[in-house]
Amino acid sequence: MSKITDYNDISQSYDSVREPADACILKSLMESITGKCVKDMDIIDIGCGTGNFSEYFLRFEPRSLALMDASEGMLSKAKEKLQSVPPSTNLSFKHAVLPNMPYEDNSFDAAMMNLVLHHLEQDPDGKSFPKIVQTFKEVLRILKPGGVLTIISVTPEQLEANWFAHLVPKNKERWHKRLLSHDQLKNCLSEAGLTLKSAYNTLTASYHPDHSNPEGPLSEAWRRSISFWGTCTEDEIKDMVQNVTHMKNEGTLQEYVDTHEKLGIYGALHISASKKEVQ
């Protein structure tokens, strides 16, 4: 269960502010690395949330699609959403807290973890990520030989590239310890026995359509849609609101956004694909 965000609480409004960014890219990676079409795959959505990504994959009628999440609220919303299931697809839901994955060995052709990793470490130090490694080992176990794990994550550099992160410097420092760099992610995957096959950055925050709204941080609903804000103290939020309001009244808020927004350079998201090699 995430200690950052109360997903049971926000599950009812989550879909209004988040979209399944780059799901088509995940599909291409899965098919390219496994050599199979999605319709012939058994897929698991780990940390599925409200099922945004699973909803996309259902269009292609996978053989089976398993959704698991630590939030009962998110799973309930996913069940409500995914009512129209192709007759050829076996759809299932499980409540489970990572790294536990209550599935048999060699069950899935593909697994996806979308913006999940930063929730896993309880007391991150930015150097070692034991729970993430343990989670990857579980993924290795449940993947079939030749199976693929796709991951969408955020690197420390990409956190710095988000304009709003600079509004709360101390919280930004805390998040640096929570996020894996590309090299750290590669090392964790390798330690778990997975081989990194592909990795790159996307240059737009397509997962959060209202990302560039200068007045977004003034809205509690806007903040609740981004995990970063869940670790701010009340005083930090109060100071941030005062500062943003001041810049708004002075007419300098858009300039602040333009100065600090660097997603076009460092990217918004890091997408990777790793393989369970055939022995």
Secondary structure as UniProt FT lines:
FT   HELIX           7..10
FT   TURN            11..13
FT   HELIX           14..16
FT   TURN            21..22
FT   HELIX           23..34
FT   HELIX           38..40
FT   STRAND          42..46
FT   TURN            49..50
FT   HELIX           52..58
FT   TURN            59..60
FT   STRAND          64..69
FT   HELIX           72..81
FT   TURN            87..88
FT   STRAND          90..95
FT   TURN            98..99
FT   TURN            105..106
FT   STRAND          108..114
FT   HELIX           117..119
FT   HELIX           130..142
FT   STRAND          143..153
FT   HELIX           156..161
FT   HELIX           163..167
FT   HELIX           169..176
FT   TURN            177..178
FT   HELIX           182..192
FT   STRAND          195..202
FT   TURN            206..207
FT   TURN            209..212
FT   TURN            214..215
FT   HELIX           216..218
FT   HELIX           220..224
FT   HELIX           227..231
FT   HELIX           234..250
FT   HELIX           253..260
FT   HELIX           263..266
FT   STRAND          269..275
//
